[in-house]
Amino acid sequence: MTYLNITVAIAAKVATVTINRPEKLNALNRATIEELGHAFAAIKADPNIRVAVLTGSGAKSFVAGADISEFAGLEPAMARDFS
């Protein structure tokens, strides 16, 4: 699968997953969360991978938290569920 918000590199039985949204301080939006779910499911299913490392790109932040710009158009119950 091709990812837009993360990268996955596998070497020597180690999978490195990098959240790659440095312009947003790697804030987690819905698409990024879905990509992470897909990537970690694939990693879990691969018997050749022994370790997974999660990191963030850029110099300022690992993950700033939720990308709250996505909350603006949600009803209160939907925003609660998303968070």
mmCIF file of the N, C-alpha and C atoms, coordinates in Angstrom:
data_MODEL
# 
_entry.id   MODEL 
# 
loop_
_atom_site.group_PDB 
_atom_site.id 
_atom_site.type_symbol 
_atom_site.label_atom_id 
_atom_site.label_alt_id 
_atom_site.label_comp_id 
_atom_site.label_asym_id 
_atom_site.label_entity_id 
_atom_site.label_seq_id 
_atom_site.pdbx_PDB_ins_code 
_atom_site.Cartn_x 
_atom_site.Cartn_y 
_atom_site.Cartn_z 
_atom_site.occupancy 
_atom_site.B_iso_or_equiv 
_atom_site.pdbx_formal_charge 
_atom_site.auth_seq_id 
_atom_site.auth_comp_id 
_atom_site.auth_asym_id 
_atom_site.auth_atom_id 
_atom_site.pdbx_PDB_model_num 
ATOM 1   N N  . MET A 1 1  ? 0.843   -1.182  0.000  1.00 0.00 ? 1  MET A N  1 
ATOM 2   C CA . MET A 1 1  ? 0.000   0.000   0.000  1.00 0.00 ? 1  MET A CA 1 
ATOM 3   C C  . MET A 1 1  ? 0.886   1.243   0.000  1.00 0.00 ? 1  MET A C  1 
ATOM 4   N N  . THR A 1 2  ? 0.453   2.252   -0.713 1.00 0.00 ? 2  THR A N  1 
ATOM 5   C CA . THR A 1 2  ? 1.155   3.529   -0.731 1.00 0.00 ? 2  THR A CA 1 
ATOM 6   C C  . THR A 1 2  ? 0.549   4.429   0.339  1.00 0.00 ? 2  THR A C  1 
ATOM 7   N N  . TYR A 1 3  ? 1.411   5.007   1.172  1.00 0.00 ? 3  TYR A N  1 
ATOM 8   C CA . TYR A 1 3  ? 0.965   5.879   2.255  1.00 0.00 ? 3  TYR A CA 1 
ATOM 9   C C  . TYR A 1 3  ? 1.262   7.325   1.911  1.00 0.00 ? 3  TYR A C  1 
ATOM 10  N N  . LEU A 1 4  ? 0.394   8.232   2.346  1.00 0.00 ? 4  LEU A N  1 
ATOM 11  C CA . LEU A 1 4  ? 0.596   9.664   2.139  1.00 0.00 ? 4  LEU A CA 1 
ATOM 12  C C  . LEU A 1 4  ? 1.174   10.348  3.366  1.00 0.00 ? 4  LEU A C  1 
ATOM 13  N N  . ASN A 1 5  ? 0.887   9.819   4.561  1.00 0.00 ? 5  ASN A N  1 
ATOM 14  C CA . ASN A 1 5  ? 1.241   10.507  5.803  1.00 0.00 ? 5  ASN A CA 1 
ATOM 15  C C  . ASN A 1 5  ? 2.267   9.778   6.658  1.00 0.00 ? 5  ASN A C  1 
ATOM 16  N N  . ILE A 1 6  ? 2.637   8.571   6.257  1.00 0.00 ? 6  ILE A N  1 
ATOM 17  C CA . ILE A 1 6  ? 3.641   7.822   6.991  1.00 0.00 ? 6  ILE A CA 1 
ATOM 18  C C  . ILE A 1 6  ? 4.596   7.170   5.999  1.00 0.00 ? 6  ILE A C  1 
ATOM 19  N N  . THR A 1 7  ? 5.744   6.746   6.513  1.00 0.00 ? 7  THR A N  1 
ATOM 20  C CA . THR A 1 7  ? 6.646   5.910   5.740  1.00 0.00 ? 7  THR A CA 1 
ATOM 21  C C  . THR A 1 7  ? 6.931   4.669   6.569  1.00 0.00 ? 7  THR A C  1 
ATOM 22  N N  . VAL A 1 8  ? 7.208   3.580   5.876  1.00 0.00 ? 8  VAL A N  1 
ATOM 23  C CA . VAL A 1 8  ? 7.546   2.325   6.535  1.00 0.00 ? 8  VAL A CA 1 
ATOM 24  C C  . VAL A 1 8  ? 8.816   1.797   5.892  1.00 0.00 ? 8  VAL A C  1 
ATOM 25  N N  . ALA A 1 9  ? 9.813   1.524   6.728  1.00 0.00 ? 9  ALA A N  1 
ATOM 26  C CA . ALA A 1 9  ? 11.062  0.939   6.254  1.00 0.00 ? 9  ALA A CA 1 
ATOM 27  C C  . ALA A 1 9  ? 11.324  -0.325  7.063  1.00 0.00 ? 9  ALA A C  1 
ATOM 28  N N  . ILE A 1 10 ? 11.729  -1.376  6.384  1.00 0.00 ? 10 ILE A N  1 
ATOM 29  C CA . ILE A 1 10 ? 12.008  -2.638  7.058  1.00 0.00 ? 10 ILE A CA 1 
ATOM 30  C C  . ILE A 1 10 ? 13.435  -3.050  6.733  1.00 0.00 ? 10 ILE A C  1 
ATOM 31  N N  . ALA A 1 11 ? 14.199  -3.311  7.788  1.00 0.00 ? 11 ALA A N  1 
ATOM 32  C CA . ALA A 1 11 ? 15.580  -3.752  7.635  1.00 0.00 ? 11 ALA A CA 1 
ATOM 33  C C  . ALA A 1 11 ? 15.969  -4.586  8.850  1.00 0.00 ? 11 ALA A C  1 
ATOM 34  N N  . ALA A 1 12 ? 16.591  -5.707  8.608  1.00 0.00 ? 12 ALA A N  1 
ATOM 35  C CA . ALA A 1 12 ? 17.111  -6.569  9.672  1.00 0.00 ? 12 ALA A CA 1 
ATOM 36  C C  . ALA A 1 12 ? 16.044  -6.883  10.726 1.00 0.00 ? 12 ALA A C  1 
ATOM 37  N N  . LYS A 1 13 ? 14.849  -7.267  10.272 1.00 0.00 ? 13 LYS A N  1 
ATOM 38  C CA . LYS A 1 13 ? 13.735  -7.663  11.138 1.00 0.00 ? 13 LYS A CA 1 
ATOM 39  C C  . LYS A 1 13 ? 13.155  -6.524  11.984 1.00 0.00 ? 13 LYS A C  1 
ATOM 40  N N  . VAL A 1 14 ? 13.495  -5.277  11.630 1.00 0.00 ? 14 VAL A N  1 
ATOM 41  C CA . VAL A 1 14 ? 12.985  -4.104  12.341 1.00 0.00 ? 14 VAL A CA 1 
ATOM 42  C C  . VAL A 1 14 ? 12.178  -3.252  11.362 1.00 0.00 ? 14 VAL A C  1 
ATOM 43  N N  . ALA A 1 15 ? 10.939  -2.963  11.733 1.00 0.00 ? 15 ALA A N  1 
ATOM 44  C CA . ALA A 1 15 ? 10.099  -2.063  10.944 1.00 0.00 ? 15 ALA A CA 1 
ATOM 45  C C  . ALA A 1 15 ? 10.115  -0.694  11.610 1.00 0.00 ? 15 ALA A C  1 
ATOM 46  N N  . THR A 1 16 ? 10.467  0.321   10.853 1.00 0.00 ? 16 THR A N  1 
ATOM 47  C CA . THR A 1 16 ? 10.443  1.692   11.355 1.00 0.00 ? 16 THR A CA 1 
ATOM 48  C C  . THR A 1 16 ? 9.309   2.431   10.661 1.00 0.00 ? 16 THR A C  1 
ATOM 49  N N  . VAL A 1 17 ? 8.341   2.861   11.460 1.00 0.00 ? 17 VAL A N  1 
ATOM 50  C CA . VAL A 1 17 ? 7.182   3.593   10.951 1.00 0.00 ? 17 VAL A CA 1 
ATOM 51  C C  . VAL A 1 17 ? 7.382   5.055   11.349 1.00 0.00 ? 17 VAL A C  1 
ATOM 52  N N  . THR A 1 18 ? 7.392   5.929   10.361 1.00 0.00 ? 18 THR A N  1 
ATOM 53  C CA . THR A 1 18 ? 7.614   7.348   10.609 1.00 0.00 ? 18 THR A CA 1 
ATOM 54  C C  . THR A 1 18 ? 6.375   8.143   10.212 1.00 0.00 ? 18 THR A C  1 
ATOM 55  N N  . ILE A 1 19 ? 5.832   8.884   11.170 1.00 0.00 ? 19 ILE A N  1 
ATOM 56  C CA . ILE A 1 19 ? 4.739   9.798   10.853 1.00 0.00 ? 19 ILE A CA 1 
ATOM 57  C C  . ILE A 1 19 ? 5.374   10.976  10.135 1.00 0.00 ? 19 ILE A C  1 
ATOM 58  N N  . ASN A 1 20 ? 4.898   11.260  8.937  1.00 0.00 ? 20 ASN A N  1 
ATOM 59  C CA . ASN A 1 20 ? 5.580   12.207  8.066  1.00 0.00 ? 20 ASN A CA 1 
ATOM 60  C C  . ASN A 1 20 ? 4.675   13.381  7.697  1.00 0.00 ? 20 ASN A C  1 
ATOM 61  N N  . ARG A 1 21 ? 4.364   14.186  8.712  1.00 0.00 ? 21 ARG A N  1 
ATOM 62  C CA . ARG A 1 21 ? 3.591   15.421  8.516  1.00 0.00 ? 21 ARG A CA 1 
ATOM 63  C C  . ARG A 1 21 ? 4.275   16.552  9.283  1.00 0.00 ? 21 ARG A C  1 
ATOM 64  N N  . PRO A 1 22 ? 5.551   16.802  9.021  1.00 0.00 ? 22 PRO A N  1 
ATOM 65  C CA . PRO A 1 22 ? 6.278   17.785  9.842  1.00 0.00 ? 22 PRO A CA 1 
ATOM 66  C C  . PRO A 1 22 ? 5.689   19.189  9.770  1.00 0.00 ? 22 PRO A C  1 
ATOM 67  N N  . GLU A 1 23 ? 5.033   19.531  8.647  1.00 0.00 ? 23 GLU A N  1 
ATOM 68  C CA . GLU A 1 23 ? 4.433   20.863  8.526  1.00 0.00 ? 23 GLU A CA 1 
ATOM 69  C C  . GLU A 1 23 ? 3.266   21.046  9.496  1.00 0.00 ? 23 GLU A C  1 
ATOM 70  N N  . LYS A 1 24 ? 2.712   19.938  9.993  1.00 0.00 ? 24 LYS A N  1 
ATOM 71  C CA . LYS A 1 24 ? 1.625   19.958  10.979 1.00 0.00 ? 24 LYS A CA 1 
ATOM 72  C C  . LYS A 1 24 ? 2.100   19.407  12.321 1.00 0.00 ? 24 LYS A C  1 
ATOM 73  N N  . LEU A 1 25 ? 3.421   19.390  12.520 1.00 0.00 ? 25 LEU A N  1 
ATOM 74  C CA . LEU A 1 25 ? 4.032   18.825  13.729 1.00 0.00 ? 25 LEU A CA 1 
ATOM 75  C C  . LEU A 1 25 ? 3.573   17.386  13.964 1.00 0.00 ? 25 LEU A C  1 
ATOM 76  N N  . ASN A 1 26 ? 3.335   16.674  12.861 1.00 0.00 ? 26 ASN A N  1 
ATOM 77  C CA . ASN A 1 26 ? 2.923   15.274  12.880 1.00 0.00 ? 26 ASN A CA 1 
ATOM 78  C C  . ASN A 1 26 ? 1.609   15.044  13.616 1.00 0.00 ? 26 ASN A C  1 
ATOM 79  N N  . ALA A 1 27 ? 0.748   16.059  13.640 1.00 0.00 ? 27 ALA A N  1 
ATOM 80  C CA . ALA A 1 27 ? -0.566  15.911  14.272 1.00 0.00 ? 27 ALA A CA 1 
ATOM 81  C C  . ALA A 1 27 ? -1.335  14.788  13.577 1.00 0.00 ? 27 ALA A C  1 
ATOM 82  N N  . LEU A 1 28 ? -2.073  14.041  14.365 1.00 0.00 ? 28 LEU A N  1 
ATOM 83  C CA . LEU A 1 28 ? -2.783  12.874  13.852 1.00 0.00 ? 28 LEU A CA 1 
ATOM 84  C C  . LEU A 1 28 ? -4.161  13.252  13.312 1.00 0.00 ? 28 LEU A C  1 
ATOM 85  N N  . ASN A 1 29 ? -4.322  13.103  12.017 1.00 0.00 ? 29 ASN A N  1 
ATOM 86  C CA . ASN A 1 29 ? -5.637  13.272  11.414 1.00 0.00 ? 29 ASN A CA 1 
ATOM 87  C C  . ASN A 1 29 ? -6.197  11.881  11.119 1.00 0.00 ? 29 ASN A C  1 
ATOM 88  N N  . ARG A 1 30 ? -7.412  11.838  10.658 1.00 0.00 ? 30 ARG A N  1 
ATOM 89  C CA . ARG A 1 30 ? -8.082  10.555  10.405 1.00 0.00 ? 30 ARG A CA 1 
ATOM 90  C C  . ARG A 1 30 ? -7.295  9.689   9.422  1.00 0.00 ? 30 ARG A C  1 
ATOM 91  N N  . ALA A 1 31 ? -6.797  10.288  8.344  1.00 0.00 ? 31 ALA A N  1 
ATOM 92  C CA . ALA A 1 31 ? -6.059  9.526   7.332  1.00 0.00 ? 31 ALA A CA 1 
ATOM 93  C C  . ALA A 1 31 ? -4.791  8.922   7.919  1.00 0.00 ? 31 ALA A C  1 
ATOM 94  N N  . THR A 1 32 ? -4.088  9.684   8.738  1.00 0.00 ? 32 THR A N  1 
ATOM 95  C CA . THR A 1 32 ? -2.852  9.180   9.353  1.00 0.00 ? 32 THR A CA 1 
ATOM 96  C C  . THR A 1 32 ? -3.149  8.025   10.297 1.00 0.00 ? 32 THR A C  1 
ATOM 97  N N  . ILE A 1 33 ? -4.209  8.152   11.079 1.00 0.00 ? 33 ILE A N  1 
ATOM 98  C CA . ILE A 1 33 ? -4.586  7.077   12.001 1.00 0.00 ? 33 ILE A CA 1 
ATOM 99  C C  . ILE A 1 33 ? -4.931  5.810   11.219 1.00 0.00 ? 33 ILE A C  1 
ATOM 100 N N  . GLU A 1 34 ? -5.637  5.949   10.107 1.00 0.00 ? 34 GLU A N  1 
ATOM 101 C CA . GLU A 1 34 ? -5.975  4.787   9.279  1.00 0.00 ? 34 GLU A CA 1 
ATOM 102 C C  . GLU A 1 34 ? -4.717  4.157   8.688  1.00 0.00 ? 34 GLU A C  1 
ATOM 103 N N  . GLU A 1 35 ? -3.790  4.991   8.229  1.00 0.00 ? 35 GLU A N  1 
ATOM 104 C CA . GLU A 1 35 ? -2.544  4.471   7.676  1.00 0.00 ? 35 GLU A CA 1 
ATOM 105 C C  . GLU A 1 35 ? -1.742  3.737   8.744  1.00 0.00 ? 35 GLU A C  1 
ATOM 106 N N  . LEU A 1 36 ? -1.682  4.297   9.947  1.00 0.00 ? 36 LEU A N  1 
ATOM 107 C CA . LEU A 1 36 ? -0.970  3.626   11.036 1.00 0.00 ? 36 LEU A CA 1 
ATOM 108 C C  . LEU A 1 36 ? -1.602  2.272   11.348 1.00 0.00 ? 36 LEU A C  1 
ATOM 109 N N  . GLY A 1 37 ? -2.925  2.218   11.376 1.00 0.00 ? 37 GLY A N  1 
ATOM 110 C CA . GLY A 1 37 ? -3.613  0.950   11.625 1.00 0.00 ? 37 GLY A CA 1 
ATOM 111 C C  . GLY A 1 37 ? -3.275  -0.087  10.580 1.00 0.00 ? 37 GLY A C  1 
ATOM 112 N N  . HIS A 1 38 ? -3.288  0.329   9.322  1.00 0.00 ? 38 HIS A N  1 
ATOM 113 C CA . HIS A 1 38 ? -2.960  -0.589  8.237  1.00 0.00 ? 38 HIS A CA 1 
ATOM 114 C C  . HIS A 1 38 ? -1.510  -1.055  8.348  1.00 0.00 ? 38 HIS A C  1 
ATOM 115 N N  . ALA A 1 39 ? -0.597  -0.127  8.570  1.00 0.00 ? 39 ALA A N  1 
ATOM 116 C CA . ALA A 1 39 ? 0.823   -0.477  8.635  1.00 0.00 ? 39 ALA A CA 1 
ATOM 117 C C  . ALA A 1 39 ? 1.111   -1.431  9.788  1.00 0.00 ? 39 ALA A C  1 
ATOM 118 N N  . PHE A 1 40 ? 0.562   -1.157  10.961 1.00 0.00 ? 40 PHE A N  1 
ATOM 119 C CA . PHE A 1 40 ? 0.840   -2.028  12.101 1.00 0.00 ? 40 PHE A CA 1 
ATOM 120 C C  . PHE A 1 40 ? 0.161   -3.384  11.966 1.00 0.00 ? 40 PHE A C  1 
ATOM 121 N N  . ALA A 1 41 ? -0.973  -3.463  11.296 1.00 0.00 ? 41 ALA A N  1 
ATOM 122 C CA . ALA A 1 41 ? -1.593  -4.763  11.023 1.00 0.00 ? 41 ALA A CA 1 
ATOM 123 C C  . ALA A 1 41 ? -0.698  -5.587  10.090 1.00 0.00 ? 41 ALA A C  1 
ATOM 124 N N  . ALA A 1 42 ? -0.135  -4.938  9.079  1.00 0.00 ? 42 ALA A N  1 
ATOM 125 C CA . ALA A 1 42 ? 0.764   -5.630  8.157  1.00 0.00 ? 42 ALA A CA 1 
ATOM 126 C C  . ALA A 1 42 ? 2.038   -6.074  8.870  1.00 0.00 ? 42 ALA A C  1 
ATOM 127 N N  . ILE A 1 43 ? 2.547   -5.222  9.750  1.00 0.00 ? 43 ILE A N  1 
ATOM 128 C CA . ILE A 1 43 ? 3.750   -5.571  10.508 1.00 0.00 ? 43 ILE A CA 1 
ATOM 129 C C  . ILE A 1 43 ? 3.469   -6.767  11.412 1.00 0.00 ? 43 ILE A C  1 
ATOM 130 N N  . LYS A 1 44 ? 2.340   -6.745  12.088 1.00 0.00 ? 44 LYS A N  1 
ATOM 131 C CA . LYS A 1 44 ? 1.969   -7.845  12.982 1.00 0.00 ? 44 LYS A CA 1 
ATOM 132 C C  . LYS A 1 44 ? 1.845   -9.160  12.222 1.00 0.00 ? 44 LYS A C  1 
ATOM 133 N N  . ALA A 1 45 ? 1.348   -9.100  10.994 1.00 0.00 ? 45 ALA A N  1 
ATOM 134 C CA . ALA A 1 45 ? 1.142   -10.307 10.198 1.00 0.00 ? 45 ALA A CA 1 
ATOM 135 C C  . ALA A 1 45 ? 2.419   -10.851 9.568  1.00 0.00 ? 45 ALA A C  1 
ATOM 136 N N  . ASP A 1 46 ? 3.478   -10.096 9.586  1.00 0.00 ? 46 ASP A N  1 
ATOM 137 C CA . ASP A 1 46 ? 4.732   -10.506 8.945  1.00 0.00 ? 46 ASP A CA 1 
ATOM 138 C C  . ASP A 1 46 ? 5.628   -11.213 9.958  1.00 0.00 ? 46 ASP A C  1 
ATOM 139 N N  . PRO A 1 47 ? 5.808   -12.518 9.843  1.00 0.00 ? 47 PRO A N  1 
ATOM 140 C CA . PRO A 1 47 ? 6.613   -13.249 10.826 1.00 0.00 ? 47 PRO A CA 1 
ATOM 141 C C  . PRO A 1 47 ? 8.101   -12.904 10.775 1.00 0.00 ? 47 PRO A C  1 
ATOM 142 N N  . ASN A 1 48 ? 8.533   -12.218 9.728  1.00 0.00 ? 48 ASN A N  1 
ATOM 143 C CA . ASN A 1 48 ? 9.944   -11.848 9.623  1.00 0.00 ? 48 ASN A CA 1 
ATOM 144 C C  . ASN A 1 48 ? 10.276  -10.576 10.390 1.00 0.00 ? 48 ASN A C  1 
ATOM 145 N N  . ILE A 1 49 ? 9.277   -9.848  10.834 1.00 0.00 ? 49 ILE A N  1 
ATOM 146 C CA . ILE A 1 49 ? 9.508   -8.616  11.589 1.00 0.00 ? 49 ILE A CA 1 
ATOM 147 C C  . ILE A 1 49 ? 9.425   -8.930  13.070 1.00 0.00 ? 49 ILE A C  1 
ATOM 148 N N  . ARG A 1 50 ? 10.453  -8.541  13.810 1.00 0.00 ? 50 ARG A N  1 
ATOM 149 C CA . ARG A 1 50 ? 10.519  -8.819  15.241 1.00 0.00 ? 50 ARG A CA 1 
ATOM 150 C C  . ARG A 1 50 ? 10.281  -7.592  16.104 1.00 0.00 ? 50 ARG A C  1 
ATOM 151 N N  . VAL A 1 51 ? 10.553  -6.409  15.546 1.00 0.00 ? 51 VAL A N  1 
ATOM 152 C CA . VAL A 1 51 ? 10.469  -5.164  16.318 1.00 0.00 ? 51 VAL A CA 1 
ATOM 153 C C  . VAL A 1 51 ? 9.853   -4.085  15.436 1.00 0.00 ? 51 VAL A C  1 
ATOM 154 N N  . ALA A 1 52 ? 9.025   -3.238  16.055 1.00 0.00 ? 52 ALA A N  1 
ATOM 155 C CA . ALA A 1 52 ? 8.480   -2.078  15.355 1.00 0.00 ? 52 ALA A CA 1 
ATOM 156 C C  . ALA A 1 52 ? 8.854   -0.828  16.140 1.00 0.00 ? 52 ALA A C  1 
ATOM 157 N N  . VAL A 1 53 ? 9.330   0.172   15.425 1.00 0.00 ? 53 VAL A N  1 
ATOM 158 C CA . VAL A 1 53 ? 9.704   1.452   16.016 1.00 0.00 ? 53 VAL A CA 1 
ATOM 159 C C  . VAL A 1 53 ? 8.796   2.510   15.403 1.00 0.00 ? 53 VAL A C  1 
ATOM 160 N N  . LEU A 1 54 ? 8.196   3.349   16.248 1.00 0.00 ? 54 LEU A N  1 
ATOM 161 C CA . LEU A 1 54 ? 7.357   4.450   15.783 1.00 0.00 ? 54 LEU A CA 1 
ATOM 162 C C  . LEU A 1 54 ? 8.077   5.751   16.067 1.00 0.00 ? 54 LEU A C  1 
ATOM 163 N N  . THR A 1 55 ? 8.195   6.584   15.050 1.00 0.00 ? 55 THR A N  1 
ATOM 164 C CA . THR A 1 55 ? 8.891   7.856   15.203 1.00 0.00 ? 55 THR A CA 1 
ATOM 165 C C  . THR A 1 55 ? 8.169   8.931   14.387 1.00 0.00 ? 55 THR A C  1 
ATOM 166 N N  . GLY A 1 56 ? 8.582   10.162  14.565 1.00 0.00 ? 56 GLY A N  1 
ATOM 167 C CA . GLY A 1 56 ? 8.011   11.275  13.813 1.00 0.00 ? 56 GLY A CA 1 
ATOM 168 C C  . GLY A 1 56 ? 9.092   12.007  13.044 1.00 0.00 ? 56 GLY A C  1 
ATOM 169 N N  . SER A 1 57 ? 8.734   12.571  11.903 1.00 0.00 ? 57 SER A N  1 
ATOM 170 C CA . SER A 1 57 ? 9.702   13.314  11.098 1.00 0.00 ? 57 SER A CA 1 
ATOM 171 C C  . SER A 1 57 ? 9.771   14.767  11.562 1.00 0.00 ? 57 SER A C  1 
ATOM 172 N N  . GLY A 1 58 ? 10.828  15.439  11.158 1.00 0.00 ? 58 GLY A N  1 
ATOM 173 C CA . GLY A 1 58 ? 10.992  16.851  11.503 1.00 0.00 ? 58 GLY A CA 1 
ATOM 174 C C  . GLY A 1 58 ? 11.738  17.021  12.812 1.00 0.00 ? 58 GLY A C  1 
ATOM 175 N N  . ALA A 1 59 ? 12.114  18.248  13.074 1.00 0.00 ? 59 ALA A N  1 
ATOM 176 C CA . ALA A 1 59 ? 12.949  18.546  14.240 1.00 0.00 ? 59 ALA A CA 1 
ATOM 177 C C  . ALA A 1 59 ? 12.164  19.045  15.447 1.00 0.00 ? 59 ALA A C  1 
ATOM 178 N N  . LYS A 1 60 ? 10.883  19.383  15.275 1.00 0.00 ? 60 LYS A N  1 
ATOM 179 C CA . LYS A 1 60 ? 10.165  20.049  16.359 1.00 0.00 ? 60 LYS A CA 1 
ATOM 180 C C  . LYS A 1 60 ? 9.329   19.131  17.232 1.00 0.00 ? 60 LYS A C  1 
ATOM 181 N N  . SER A 1 61 ? 8.837   18.013  16.700 1.00 0.00 ? 61 SER A N  1 
ATOM 182 C CA . SER A 1 61 ? 7.852   17.272  17.463 1.00 0.00 ? 61 SER A CA 1 
ATOM 183 C C  . SER A 1 61 ? 7.779   15.825  17.025 1.00 0.00 ? 61 SER A C  1 
ATOM 184 N N  . PHE A 1 62 ? 7.546   14.930  17.989 1.00 0.00 ? 62 PHE A N  1 
ATOM 185 C CA . PHE A 1 62 ? 7.246   13.530  17.666 1.00 0.00 ? 62 PHE A CA 1 
ATOM 186 C C  . PHE A 1 62 ? 5.828   13.485  17.099 1.00 0.00 ? 62 PHE A C  1 
ATOM 187 N N  . VAL A 1 63 ? 4.840   13.831  17.907 1.00 0.00 ? 63 VAL A N  1 
ATOM 188 C CA . VAL A 1 63 ? 3.440   13.957  17.499 1.00 0.00 ? 63 VAL A CA 1 
ATOM 189 C C  . VAL A 1 63 ? 2.814   15.045  18.363 1.00 0.00 ? 63 VAL A C  1 
ATOM 190 N N  . ALA A 1 64 ? 2.216   16.027  17.734 1.00 0.00 ? 64 ALA A N  1 
ATOM 191 C CA . ALA A 1 64 ? 1.631   17.145  18.473 1.00 0.00 ? 64 ALA A CA 1 
ATOM 192 C C  . ALA A 1 64 ? 0.287   16.791  19.102 1.00 0.00 ? 64 ALA A C  1 
ATOM 193 N N  . GLY A 1 65 ? -0.271  15.643  18.739 1.00 0.00 ? 65 GLY A N  1 
ATOM 194 C CA . GLY A 1 65 ? -1.595  15.259  19.227 1.00 0.00 ? 65 GLY A CA 1 
ATOM 195 C C  . GLY A 1 65 ? -2.549  15.173  18.061 1.00 0.00 ? 65 GLY A C  1 
ATOM 196 N N  . ALA A 1 66 ? -3.816  15.388  18.337 1.00 0.00 ? 66 ALA A N  1 
ATOM 197 C CA . ALA A 1 66 ? -4.833  15.316  17.291 1.00 0.00 ? 66 ALA A CA 1 
ATOM 198 C C  . ALA A 1 66 ? -4.786  16.568  16.415 1.00 0.00 ? 66 ALA A C  1 
ATOM 199 N N  . ASP A 1 67 ? -5.079  16.381  15.152 1.00 0.00 ? 67 ASP A N  1 
ATOM 200 C CA . ASP A 1 67 ? -5.198  17.507  14.230 1.00 0.00 ? 67 ASP A CA 1 
ATOM 201 C C  . ASP A 1 67 ? -6.598  18.082  14.416 1.00 0.00 ? 67 ASP A C  1 
ATOM 202 N N  . ILE A 1 68 ? -6.709  19.091  15.272 1.00 0.00 ? 68 ILE A N  1 
ATOM 203 C CA . ILE A 1 68 ? -8.018  19.604  15.673 1.00 0.00 ? 68 ILE A CA 1 
ATOM 204 C C  . ILE A 1 68 ? -8.762  20.311  14.548 1.00 0.00 ? 68 ILE A C  1 
ATOM 205 N N  . SER A 1 69 ? -8.088  20.596  13.442 1.00 0.00 ? 69 SER A N  1 
ATOM 206 C CA . SER A 1 69 ? -8.792  21.210  12.311 1.00 0.00 ? 69 SER A CA 1 
ATOM 207 C C  . SER A 1 69 ? -9.882  20.284  11.782 1.00 0.00 ? 69 SER A C  1 
ATOM 208 N N  . GLU A 1 70 ? -9.746  18.984  12.003 1.00 0.00 ? 70 GLU A N  1 
ATOM 209 C CA . GLU A 1 70 ? -10.772 18.036  11.565 1.00 0.00 ? 70 GLU A CA 1 
ATOM 210 C C  . GLU A 1 70 ? -12.004 18.038  12.471 1.00 0.00 ? 70 GLU A C  1 
ATOM 211 N N  . PHE A 1 71 ? -11.898 18.599  13.658 1.00 0.00 ? 71 PHE A N  1 
ATOM 212 C CA . PHE A 1 71 ? -13.017 18.626  14.589 1.00 0.00 ? 71 PHE A CA 1 
ATOM 213 C C  . PHE A 1 71 ? -14.047 19.698  14.215 1.00 0.00 ? 71 PHE A C  1 
ATOM 214 N N  . ALA A 1 72 ? -13.645 20.693  13.452 1.00 0.00 ? 72 ALA A N  1 
ATOM 215 C CA . ALA A 1 72 ? -14.489 21.851  13.176 1.00 0.00 ? 72 ALA A CA 1 
ATOM 216 C C  . ALA A 1 72 ? -15.843 21.491  12.572 1.00 0.00 ? 72 ALA A C  1 
ATOM 217 N N  . GLY A 1 73 ? -15.888 20.535  11.685 1.00 0.00 ? 73 GLY A N  1 
ATOM 218 C CA . GLY A 1 73 ? -17.139 20.206  11.020 1.00 0.00 ? 73 GLY A CA 1 
ATOM 219 C C  . GLY A 1 73 ? -17.907 19.053  11.642 1.00 0.00 ? 73 GLY A C  1 
ATOM 220 N N  . LEU A 1 74 ? -17.474 18.598  12.804 1.00 0.00 ? 74 LEU A N  1 
ATOM 221 C CA . LEU A 1 74 ? -18.118 17.435  13.413 1.00 0.00 ? 74 LEU A CA 1 
ATOM 222 C C  . LEU A 1 74 ? -19.155 17.821  14.458 1.00 0.00 ? 74 LEU A C  1 
ATOM 223 N N  . GLU A 1 75 ? -20.195 17.012  14.536 1.00 0.00 ? 75 GLU A N  1 
ATOM 224 C CA . GLU A 1 75 ? -21.163 17.141  15.625 1.00 0.00 ? 75 GLU A CA 1 
ATOM 225 C C  . GLU A 1 75 ? -20.465 16.727  16.924 1.00 0.00 ? 75 GLU A C  1 
ATOM 226 N N  . PRO A 1 76 ? -20.919 17.211  18.078 1.00 0.00 ? 76 PRO A N  1 
ATOM 227 C CA . PRO A 1 76 ? -20.247 16.884  19.350 1.00 0.00 ? 76 PRO A CA 1 
ATOM 228 C C  . PRO A 1 76 ? -20.021 15.381  19.579 1.00 0.00 ? 76 PRO A C  1 
ATOM 229 N N  . ALA A 1 77 ? -21.004 14.558  19.294 1.00 0.00 ? 77 ALA A N  1 
ATOM 230 C CA . ALA A 1 77 ? -20.848 13.110  19.518 1.00 0.00 ? 77 ALA A CA 1 
ATOM 231 C C  . ALA A 1 77 ? -19.784 12.528  18.580 1.00 0.00 ? 77 ALA A C  1 
ATOM 232 N N  . MET A 1 78 ? -19.751 12.997  17.346 1.00 0.00 ? 78 MET A N  1 
ATOM 233 C CA . MET A 1 78 ? -18.756 12.508  16.392 1.00 0.00 ? 78 MET A CA 1 
ATOM 234 C C  . MET A 1 78 ? -17.357 12.952  16.799 1.00 0.00 ? 78 MET A C  1 
ATOM 235 N N  . ALA A 1 79 ? -17.227 14.179  17.286 1.00 0.00 ? 79 ALA A N  1 
ATOM 236 C CA . ALA A 1 79 ? -15.936 14.687  17.748 1.00 0.00 ? 79 ALA A CA 1 
ATOM 237 C C  . ALA A 1 79 ? -15.440 13.871  18.934 1.00 0.00 ? 79 ALA A C  1 
ATOM 238 N N  . ARG A 1 80 ? -16.355 13.538  19.839 1.00 0.00 ? 80 ARG A N  1 
ATOM 239 C CA . ARG A 1 80 ? -15.981 12.715  21.009 1.00 0.00 ? 80 ARG A CA 1 
ATOM 240 C C  . ARG A 1 80 ? -15.487 11.347  20.544 1.00 0.00 ? 80 ARG A C  1 
ATOM 241 N N  . ASP A 1 81 ? -16.205 10.733  19.631 1.00 0.00 ? 81 ASP A N  1 
ATOM 242 C CA . ASP A 1 81 ? -15.816 9.416   19.139 1.00 0.00 ? 81 ASP A CA 1 
ATOM 243 C C  . ASP A 1 81 ? -14.474 9.467   18.414 1.00 0.00 ? 81 ASP A C  1 
ATOM 244 N N  . PHE A 1 82 ? -14.253 10.519  17.638 1.00 0.00 ? 82 PHE A N  1 
ATOM 245 C CA . PHE A 1 82 ? -12.990 10.654  16.918 1.00 0.00 ? 82 PHE A CA 1 
ATOM 246 C C  . PHE A 1 82 ? -11.825 10.825  17.874 1.00 0.00 ? 82 PHE A C  1 
ATOM 247 N N  . SER A 1 83 ? -12.065 11.591  18.934 1.00 0.00 ? 83 SER A N  1 
ATOM 248 C CA . SER A 1 83 ? -10.967 11.836  19.878 1.00 0.00 ? 83 SER A CA 1 
ATOM 249 C C  . SER A 1 83 ? -10.647 10.584  20.653 1.00 0.00 ? 83 SER A C  1 
# 
